[in-house]
Amino acid sequence: MIPFKIGQPKKQIIPKTVERDFEREYGKLQQLEDQTKRLQKDMKKSTDADLAMSKSAVKISLDLLSNPLCEQDQEFLKMVTALDTAMKRMDAFNQEKVNQIQKTVIEPLKNFTTNEAALKSDPCLLELEPNGEKPRLLPTTMAAHHLPGRFGSVFPSLNMAVKRREQALQDYRRLQAKVEKYEEKEKTGPVLAKLHQAREELRPVRDDFEAKNKQLLDEMPRFYNSRLNYFQPSFESLIRAQVVYYSEMHKIFGDLTQQLDQPGHSDEQQERENEARLSELRALSIVADD
């Protein structure tokens, strides 16, 4: 005898409103995950560009120092040396700024690699106690509330919890369909025995799904609503790092300007002298227009 095929149950085991609520809350967190990843990548690109800029500025000043003109003209050497000092100071402050942003913005946003195999066998994350002594296990879906500095690390755990909930739902549907099939059959002794066994199998599976579903429905909105409390300190730190950096740049380039300015020369006078020198160069036959 070929056993009947277990299909979908006829009974609606999850209210449509509950399923819509779950999809809405999980969708919001998926969007937050994508936005967090993009933000982290954009911040990394920005700091890489900042470092490249200051390193290039230092390279330019070093190239100027090796120019033969520095050996022939002491005034030019003095000016380039001042520029080189300023560029090196700028690079040092820029590196300090980038380090600060890396620690307080990029790392907290980074999605640390999570071992999915370990999550399947143990739906918890390990957290060290503040005194560094005894570790304790945290429920996966609650990890975000206890891991400051690792906001992105909760998403793999959350996704794994959703997968476990989906697997529990499939088991629930399969066993509910099995119960319904036996309920439709003629009530003979063997059928009643199988029906009783199917109901016994269904009960813990149903309870397991309902527990997983309830936990996620309770905690997903809480995690989503806590995002501002997490992001705000990071962005405050970003702003402070930028303010400190640009304040120092104002001082550095202010000092450089004072070193380069000639006493008694106004900006207008300096501009006229520069234009006169450029006119002399343009008058040379080797640069004359065809």
N, C-alpha and C positions, 0 to 999 in steps of 0.2 A: 504494500500500500504506500503510495506517494504522499508524504505529509503535505498539508495545505500550506500555501505560501503566506508568510506573515507580511502584511502590508501596512498601510497607514490606518490608525484607529478612526472609527466613525465619530467617536466622542471628541469634542473640542477640549483638549486637556489644558490649554493655556488660553485665557481670555485674550482677545485681539488687542484690547487696550493695554494689557500688560506687555505683550510682545512689541507693540508700538513704542511703549515707554522704554523698553530695553534697547531697541534699535536706535531710538533718539539719543539716549544717554551715551551709548557706546559710540555712535557716530560723532558726537561732540568730542569725545576723547580721542578718536582716531584723527580728527581734524587737528586737535591740539598737539598730538604726536607729530604730525607732518609739519606743523608750524614751528614746533620746537626744534626739529631737525634742520629745517631751512634756516632758522635764526642762528643756530649754532654754526652752521656752515658759512653763513654770511659774515658772522663775527670773526671766524677764523680767516676768511679771505681778507677782511678789513685789516686785521692786525698783521697779516703777512705783507700786505701792501704798505702799511705804515713802516714796518721794519725795512722793507726793500727801499723805500724812499730815503730814510735816514742813512742807510748803508751806502746808497748811491751818492748822497751828498758828501759823505766822508771820503769816498773814492775820488770824487771830483776835486776836493781840496787837496788831497794827497798828490793827485796828478799835477795840479798847479804848482805845488811845492817842488816837484821834480822838473819843472819847466826851466830852461836855461835863463829866462828873464830874471828869475829869483837870484841868480848869481851875479847878474849885471846891474840890477837896480834894487838898492836896499829898501827904498820906499815900497816897491812892489812886493818885496819879500815880507816886509812888515805887514802889509795889507793881507797877503795870502795866509800868513801865519795866524793873524787874528781870525780870518775866515775859518781856517782849519780847526782852531781851538773852539770856535762857536759850533761848528758842525759836529765835533766830537762830543761836546756837551749836549747838543740836541739829540744825538744818537743814544747817549747814556740815559737821558730822561725818557726818550721814546721806548727804550728797552724796559725801563722800570714801569712805564705805563702799560705796555703790552703784557708784562708779567702779571700785573695786577688784574688786568682784564681776563687773562687766561685763568687765573685762580678763582675770580669772583663771578665771572659771567660764562665763559666758554665751558669750563669744566662742569659747573652745575647743570648746564644745558646738555652736556654730552650724553649720548645714549650708550652707557657702558654695556659691553657684551655680557649677555646672560646665557648660561648654559641651559638650553631647553630640556636636555635629557635629565638634568638634575631637577628641574622644575616639575617634570612629569612624575618623578618618583617622590618628590617632597615639595608640596605647594607652599613653601615658606622661604623667607629670606633670613639670613643670619645677621644679627646686629650685635655689636659689642656694647656692653654696658658703659656708661660714661666713665667709670673708674678703670675701664680696660680689663676687668677681671673676667667675670662670668658672662659668656654669650647667651643670648636668648633668641628663640625663633619667633618671627612675626608672620602672621597670615599674609600671603602674597598680595592680596588686594589692599591691605593696609600699609604696605611698605612705604608708600610715598609720604605718609605722615611722619615717618620715623627716620628717613634718610635725607636730611638736609644736605644740599650739595650734590645730590644725585637724582635730580628730578627725572631725567630721561630713563633712568634704570628701572622705573616702575612699569614702563610701557610693555616690555617683553613679558613681565610677570602678569600684567593685566590681560594681555592677549592670550597667554597660556590659560588663565583662569576662565576666559570666555570660551576657549576651546574645550576645556573640561566641562563647562556648563552645556555646551552644544552636544558633547558626547553623552552626557547624562540625559539630555532631552531625547536623543535618538534611542537610547535604551528604554526610556520611559514610553515612548511611542510604540516601540516594538513589542514590549510586554503588554501594553494596554490593548494593542490590536490582537495579541494572542488571547487575552482574557475574553475579548468580545467574540472571537471566533468560537471559543468553547461555550460561551453563553448562548450562541445561536444554534448550537447543536442539540440534538435530542438528549434529554437528561437521563442518560444511562449511568450505571455505576462507574464504569471507567471514565466517562466524560466528566462526571462530577468530581472524581478524584483529581483528574488533570486540571479542572477548573480551579479547584481549591489550591493545588500546587502553583498554578499560574498566578493566582491572586497573592499567594505568599511571596512569590518572586517579585511581583510588582511593587509591593508595599515599600520595601527599603529603597528601591530604585526611585520611586516617586518622591519619597522623603528626601533622598539625596539631591534630586534635581531641584525641589522646592527650596531646600536650604541654600544651594549654590545660587539659584536665581534671586532669592531674597537678599542674600549678602551683596551681590553685585548691584542690584537695584538700590540698595541702601548706600553703598560706598562709592559708586561711580559719581553721583552728583556731588557728594562731599569732596571727593578728590578734585573734581572740575572746579568747584566753587572756591577751593583753596589755592588755586593757581596764582592769583594776584598776590597773596601773602608770601608766596615763594619767589615770584619774579621781581617784586618791587625792590627788595634789598640788593639784588644783582644789578638792577639798572641804576639804583642810587649810587652804587659803587662805580659803575661805568661813568656816570656823570662826574663824580668826584675825581676820578682818574683823569678825565679829559680836562677838567678845570685846572687841576694842578699842573698838567703838562703844558697847556697853553699859557698859563700864568708864567711858567718858567721860560717858555719860548719868547714871551714879551720882554722879559728881562735880558735874555741872551742876545736877542737881536737889537734891543735897545743899547746894550753895551757895545755891540759890534758897530752900530751906527755912529756912536760917539767916537770910537777909535778911528773910523774911516773918515769922519768929517774933518775938513781942513778949517783951522781957526780963521774967523773973519770971512768965511765964504757962505753966502746964503744959498738956498736951493736954486734960486733963479740964476745966480752967478755961476754956480757949478754946472748947471744945465747949459748955459751959454758957452762955457769953456769946453765942455764935452762936444757940443755941436761944432765948435770951431775946429777941434781936433779931427772930427769925422769929416769935415769939409776938406781939410788938408789931405786926408787919406783918399777921398773920392777924386781929388785933383790929380793924383798920381796916374801916370800913363798905364801902369799895369792893371789898374782897376777901372780905367775909363770905359764908358759904354761904347759898344760898336756902332 
